[in-house]
Amino acid sequence: MNIVQVAVFLGLMLVLAVLTWRKVAAARAASHASADREIFLAGGGLSWFFVAGAITLTNLSTDQLVGMNGNQMLLLAWWELAGFVGLLLLAFVFVPIYYRNNCTTITQLLEQRYDGASIRTVISALFLLGNLLIYLPAVIYSGALFMQTLFGVDASVTAIAALFAIVGAAYAILGGLRAVAVLDTYAGVGILALALVVVFLAMQAVGWDISTDVPRERLTMIGSLDSPIPFHTLFTGMLFIQIFYWSTNQNITQKALAAPSVKEAQKGVIAAAIIRVLIVPPIVVVPGIVAFKLFGDVDDRAYAMVVGEVLPGWTSGMFAAMIAAAVLTTYAAVMNATITLWSVDFHRRFINPDVDVRRLNRVVGIVAMIGSIALVPLYAGAESIINLLQELNGLLSMPILSAFIAALLFRNMDARAAVAGLLWGFSVYALHTFYLYVPANFGGVSWYATIGLPWVHYIDVMVFVLFSSVLVALLTNLVVFGNRARLAIGGASPPDPASI
């Protein structure tokens, strides 16, 4: 660590904070929105530019930059390329549905589409658990690991993560979604620009040649059966993972719901999709490959090591500030979504409908912050943070997506039937992830390989989980509750009031 790095880092963080709060204060003064709408949906006043920035930086944080580059292979770019499809579906299919049904949380749509409110409660609880146990601790852990590696500080990863958590929670609690979106956008311009500079300088450092001294499997886009993304999975579960993440995930969709109109929201989502396919892929894989050529297999330390190698001291301090801002905005965005889910779907429905939302905002934020810090050590032993996150996300993603698919495609569905399908999917995926797919259970060979199915991957299992969950929901609806589901033609139409 040197004084120039630290000075540039702290100076830029201060500038970003001042610019963000000035913009937020001016927007709030001109807004006539209620406290609820201001905190949860930025008063419904985000222009397309800020919607695009918020969506991009909520996703693009150190879990992406550190985790994907930590795999040190080009193959991981498929997550970003496939995200383009998920964002287009959000723009043209899901955004009109959410706006038409006046949703603050996406679970409100499920309550309107099903007979009964239990599905809204269960899925909100799953989103909350996912945010508290997976997203919040993972993002501050990966950010802390990057800072520790770049600056070479002696402080523990948990201590650095705690600083991120405190500052990120302050943005979410004091500024609401508007502060998150503004900081996302300002930091996003800087981080995308500097990340592209890192790609350019990294390639220059190896003479624009990554074909030598790097194993072929790290340069191919055709994944083998034992790779993080086997090629055949691009045609099985990858698309459905993207639909869940971009279109039915409160952490992402909440930004699209904060625009003044459907058209403005769609413009922002489309802009985010263009950024996703043109800019993001090289910045999340090329530095990792260069790191392999320069340093060997260094796992999740790869990105920080390359940044420290190719950027001069004062510039690396600037880049660290942008990375820190990305961590803070992702953390604050997930925190804001967590506060929204608890406030709208639980506290006001079951505890106190007249609660002071600003006070509740502070209490929930502080509790979530403390919990996320406590869980950071659990992620420190992960071989690859991004692969771990993708596997854990499967516990929630396909079961939740099954409830949305059944809601949009069918009518006359009992909410308890959807819950049955969801629990089925959760259980099947848990069995797969924590037992059948663990190679150690059979002397280094997975259970699937022992029965002649070595190609079965967790992304393949997601497809089975999704469709079997929908089937279980339909059968439960018919056999247990005596309801014959009717296929809905044009799932975006408003629900039948008699069925609510």
Number of C-alpha atoms within 10 A of each C-alpha: 12 11 11 15 21 18 14 20 21 15 14 19 18 13 10 18 16 12 13 23 18 12 14 21 14 10 16 17 8 8 14 11 15 10 15 19 17 20 24 27 27 30 23 19 22 27 17 24 18 25 32 29 26 35 28 27 28 25 20 24 27 28 26 22 26 27 28 31 33 31 27 29 27 24 22 26 22 16 19 23 16 19 23 22 18 22 26 21 18 29 24 15 14 22 23 20 20 22 18 14 17 13 14 23 25 25 25 20 22 24 18 19 25 27 19 16 18 18 25 24 18 20 21 24 16 17 22 23 14 18 22 21 18 19 22 26 28 29 27 31 31 28 26 26 22 27 19 19 18 21 18 11 12 8 10 12 22 20 14 19 26 22 15 25 27 17 16 26 27 19 25 28 25 15 23 31 32 32 27 31 32 26 28 32 24 20 26 25 13 17 25 19 13 20 22 18 16 24 22 17 19 24 18 13 15 14 9 12 13 16 12 9 11 19 14 10 14 20 18 12 16 16 20 14 15 11 15 18 23 19 16 18 21 18 11 16 21 21 18 20 24 22 23 21 22 25 24 21 19 28 26 22 25 27 30 34 30 29 25 17 18 20 15 19 28 25 19 26 32 21 20 24 24 15 18 22 18 12 15 21 19 19 23 30 27 25 33 36 30 27 27 24 19 19 12 15 16 16 20 27 21 29 32 25 20 24 25 19 18 19 18 11 19 17 18 25 27 25 25 28 26 26 25 25 28 28 30 31 33 31 31 34 34 27 34 29 28 25 26 28 24 20 22 20 21 17 17 14 13 9 10 11 13 9 12 11 19 14 11 16 24 16 14 18 24 18 11 21 25 15 15 26 23 13 18 25 16 12 17 16 9 13 14 19 25 25 18 15 17 15 16 17 16 22 23 22 27 30 32 29 24 26 26 21 14 26 25 22 15 19 22 21 26 28 23 21 27 31 25 22 29 28 18 20 29 21 15 18 25 17 13 18 18 9 14 17 19 16 14 12 12 13 9 9 14 19 21 17 15 10 8 9 11 14 15 19 22 19 25 18 19 27 19 16 27 26 19 19 29 27 16 21 27 23 19 21 23 17 11 12 13 12 17 16 18 11 13 16 11 9 17 17 13 12 18 11 8 7 14 13
